[in-house]
């Protein structure tokens, strides 16, 4: 299995503090040592750092931890391989372009016998179940909505239906973003918190490090952090109920859907 | 205009030396200060570093210059904006997935009134002529060859035809790679050299730096370096004839096509 870290904010914010704790889990405080990656959206553009080496020993991860890149949507992932070798092409997050927007996806879980028919525009480069799931989602969205991006409401409804399908194949905790919003699915484990005024001091669980957000923020700032497990020891994290799909905009969960896995289905040929 | 740097080798090689000279041109020894980027192919995977800031002052460029990433195909670009604002989404190289392979593209030049009909799978995220040209190329290749990658011979022939079309809209020096081979087009300016045994000492033009490749290489290594202008002062660079499309495999130019711009044509609706 793997671990996920996401951030969705109303103002561009750096993720250095949360990433410091997260990086340690990639081989130091936890055993997710099969690579790591992070996607930063900046406007319509996207920056990505990937490394098939353990994040705790990665010079690129050290760089990301110390160089503040401000973003409203960030997705990070540390990998413990279940399907697919430890290689760069199997390192999450994955990125594709659809509707003139970049989309980024990271997955924690294991989808058994998931071999969707991908005849369309999106094909996996590596050989993980995760990249297959991402291509399956994008292919279906493109087929459902054509050449123009739908409203977030319509997109969310379709993603809910797709997640129900994916959940029948196994564990599918995921983060998905196009830089405007973030979709988070808790299949088994996902925690979140929203930081807003009055800000205070946060202490990491995985490293001896604390930060006072007060001088770094304004009273309007709103930052949602989502992670497989809580990253700080003195803040109130919400532990999400398994089977919850969340839509986050501007640092706020604006909608939740229930996703309870049904009986196993044949692989959809979409 | 911008500057291009490409490397195509028969063994994974780091580009730190060449990138040191190239980085200086992004605001120090030359005026290409509107961002920079670099793509490294590693197996089927791809790593990309992008920054809309000048490369000579970029901490990310400093990192890339000092952290050896070994790759058989590298594309780098420093930008002096002609079309499209200085933003991350307009920073080259661009990347898309096609046929289960990542493709990377960087462009130096200026295409006038180039507005191809992009109804297919590839849409620009930013607003440069360069990203439009990349999407136009991929859309045509997908349409020409369907869901399966053609042989390099067939692909090259079609790329030759497409380059003839692009050249009617203006200057189109470009580098394109899928990690297996590199396509380089000299519309106005492109130089190259191939390093092979016996290796010797090379001196950069843009920085006071020299390197002896002898202890770093084997007698079988073959490294082709392509750049808008020669990067070293004591090596024999080939200055390519304007209107030359080159196919590079394993550090060798295996084929050349002539591309001479014809009369201006209507924008193709492919």
Interface residues (C-beta under 8 A of the other chain):
Chain A: X42 X43 X44 X45 X46 X47 X48 X49 X50 X51 X52 X59 X60 X63 X67 X87 X88 X89 X90 X91 X95 X96 X97 X99 X100 X101 X102 X119 X121 X122 X123 X124 X125 X126 X147
Chain B: X42 X43 X44 X45 X46 X47 X48 X49 X50 X52 X59 X60 X63 X67 X87 X88 X89 X90 X91 X95 X96 X97 X99 X100 X101 X102 X119 X121 X122 X123 X124 X125 X126 X147
